[in-house]
């Protein structure tokens, strides 16, 4: 009788693998038409596509997974992944929108979202005041040494800029 649960588990594994052999090849051929009903199922395919360096297709699946709905345990990480992919693909507006949405509510990826926003404002917009504000928000959430260095660098830059502005007057 002790073998019955083990055999049942093995049967479920075999049946699951049989189902996957029908879905996975199609998912790689045509990711946009993957026949799934749950957002979590799309995440696995999207991660495989990322490993295969098919970022644009992975991004589409991650967005579709959000539309289908995800539990909080997957939602926030997926939002972060979307923001990072948008940034990598050069879609600044979309990445900032995703990081901003992610930073707006308490979650496990909130500090990282603030860090990404700080990088955007510092490097792309040259808005050091906003970059410092985003960095301080990340710092308040317990980010590490890298954010501490960013805060100090931005403070020094703003102090120097203030001094230069005073000298020019």
C-alpha positions, -999 to +999 in steps of 0.1 A: +000+000+000+029+024+005+037+021-032+003+034-044+011+071-038+045+067-054+030+050-085+002+076-087+028+104-087+048+086-114+017+082-135+009+119-132+045+128-142+042+106-173+009+120-184+022+155-178+052+149-200+030+135-227+009+167-226+041+188-227+054+170-258+022+183-276+026+219-264+063+227-262+073+221-299+043+243-310+053+269-284+087+273-300+074+273-336+047+299-329+049+314-294+020+339-301-005+310-306+004+288-277-029+273-266-029+279-228-055+293-204-033+302-175-007+330-173+016+309-153+019+284-182+031+312-205+058+322-181+077+289-185+076+292-223+087+328-221+117+319-199+127+292-225+125+318-252+147+342-232+173+315-229+171+310-267+177+348-270+142+354-285+135+384-263+107+400-284+087+368-285+093+363-247+082+398-240+049+392-259+043+361-238+051+378-206+026+406-214+000+379-224+006+362-191-002+394-173-034+398-192-045+362-184-038+369-147-011+358-123-010+352-086+010+378-067+038+353-062+045+355-100+029+388-109+056+412-095+085+392-108+069+391-142+064+429-142+100+433-133+111+410-161+089+430-186+105+462-175+140+448-178+132+434-213+116+467-225+147+485-213+170+460-231+150+464-263+153+502-260+117+509-252+123+535-225+087+547-222+074+511-217+101+502-192+096+533-172+058+528-171+063+492-159+089+501-132+067+530-121+037+507-117+058+482-099+073+508-075+038+521-066+029+493-043+047+472-017+061+440-032+093+420-033+105+438-065+097+473-054+132+483-044+146+470-077+120+490-096+131+522-078+167+513-086+159+509-123+140+542-122+170+559-106+192+546-134+168+559-160+166+594-145+203+596-139+216+582-172+189+589-198+171+620-185+200+635-166+175+644-140+197+640-109+171+653-085+146+626-096+173+600-097+183+608-061+146+606-050+143+572-066+176+560-051+165+572-016+132+553-020+152+521-029+176+528+000+146+531+024+135+496+013+169+481+022+188+480-010+225+472-008+258+490-012+253+498-049+223+521-041+242+536-012+270+546-036+245+559-061+229+581-034+263+595-024+274+601-060+241+619-068+243+640-037+279+650-046+268+658-082+239+680-070+261+697-044+287+705-070+260+717-094+245+739-067+280+754-060+286+760-097+252+777-100+260+800-070+294+809-085+277+818-118+254+843-101 
